[in-house]
Amino acid sequence: MLPERRHFLKTLATTWVASSLWGRALRAAATVTLPFENGIRDLVQYPGKRKLIRLTSRPPQLETPFQNFNEGLVTPNDAFFVRYHLSGLPTEIDVQKFRLEVRGKVQNPLSLTLAALKSQFKSFEICAVNQCSGNGRGFSNPRVGGGQLANGAMGNAVWKGVRLADVLKKAGLDSKATHVSFDGLDRPLMPATPDFVKALTVEHANRPEVLLAYQMNGQDLPYLNGFPLRLVVPGYFGTYWVKHLNQIEVLDHEFDGFWMKTAYRIPEAPGSERTKPIGKMVIRSFLTSHLDQAEISVEKKTRLRGIAFDGGTGIREVRISTDQGKSWTKTSLGKDLGPFSFREWTCETTFSEKGEKEIWVRAESMASEIQPLETVFNKSGYQRNGVEKTKVKIV
Amino acid sequence: MITVAFAATAVATLNLPQETSRYIDGKNSHLVQAYCLSCHSADYVTTQPRGQPRAFWEAVVQKMKKAYGAEIPDKEIRTIVDSLTETYGRKN
């Protein structure tokens, strides 16, 4: 297992000549080196965003620099990660013309403006973590293909919107309805590329926490996080949180599109060749107060702080170890923002000897799910959740 | 940026920063440029772990053609896989 190191910010700007089919440009870019082989990335500012770590340009994939997670429990909108699958992003969205269509196995197909959605249905708010299925893939051992992310493809926000269940109720589900599919405004560039469409069972779609959200942390959704409307599926990986959502189709069969049937699959059991769609998030925890290679003074009381979350039962306990797992110390949990949110943990510790140390963090959920010491390997690099181990220097 | 004008319209527009990543020059890299840039930027390839075997790049190219509908002629696949392996299969 690769040691868990943190983003090492290179303060020196590097300059290079970039040339491409789209022209040549001379520019200066700050870079970050993620703590795995071939981890150099540009830090770039996108519309509505602070400087984020760019994984890819087209379609855009941006990761949150990890130190942002020490700022608070809620991830600011401009720090929130971005992940698209298809290069055909909508370049312009006219809110007056935008419609959410609900069709398929329903009695009354709907075509709702954003204003109608806001006025005809009761609004709800929920604090929930959105995490990419491949968050932390760059740490996979052995390495696997795919987006080479460190741990910044996650964020916690207060989402406001209407319940999907209420909208489906208004449309009137047929008795044969079993699944619901979700499509957004983004489109593939090639005719044979499968459009990005995801699906939930009717049972899941009707759960009260599933929202059609138009606000994030009290503001309109940032464009790159799905403006003007996105699906919010608390407890589930981000792949289900369809952005720029404008089409909901009710089905009388399991949805068999590429992004459910072929992509985003995990082994049915560890090591199994049989697969199933990825779903609920697995429990994770992080140290945020000290990044990799941070220096801590010897014989001085030091406050450690971090975050934990699971797939929606809530966090019961977070423990830390400074002796490679021989002994574990309970930490104090912070304010409870609900079972789908980040939960803060803190503790004070004193290191008595100088030298290199590792700080290990391990969380347990209300359902008694405990992080494994090492991530269970899967060839897609999904749902990393082994105990994170941060190297620090006691000086 | 989201630009909202409160007249008859409320239109949000998106202007993305310029695409600057590029494929590394190498033997037959012009084919990689020709067929891979049509759907995605070069950083999809350049950020992959280095030192992966030919089978890694073979699987990627086959997936792009079969699953994602990349319009790569069969006769070019071997050359493209060779090019990617030679350029990105080396350890850094």
Interface residues (C-beta under 8 A of the other chain):
Chain A: A18 S19 S20 L21 W22 G23 A25 R27 A29 F36 E37 N38 R41 D42 V44 Q45 Y46 P47 G48 R54 L55 T56 S57 R58 P59 P60 S87 L89 P90 T91 E92 I93 D94 V95 Q96 R143 G145 G147 Q148 P188 L189 M190 P191 A192 T193 P194 D220 P222 Y223 L224 F227 P228 F258 T262 A263
Chain B: M1 I2 V4 A8 T9 A10 V11 A12 T13 L14 N15 L16 P17 Q18 E19 T20 S21 R22 Q33 L37 S38 C39 H40 S41 A42 D43 Y44 T47 Q48 P49 R50 G51 Q52 F56 A59 V60 A67 Y68 G69 A70 E71 N92
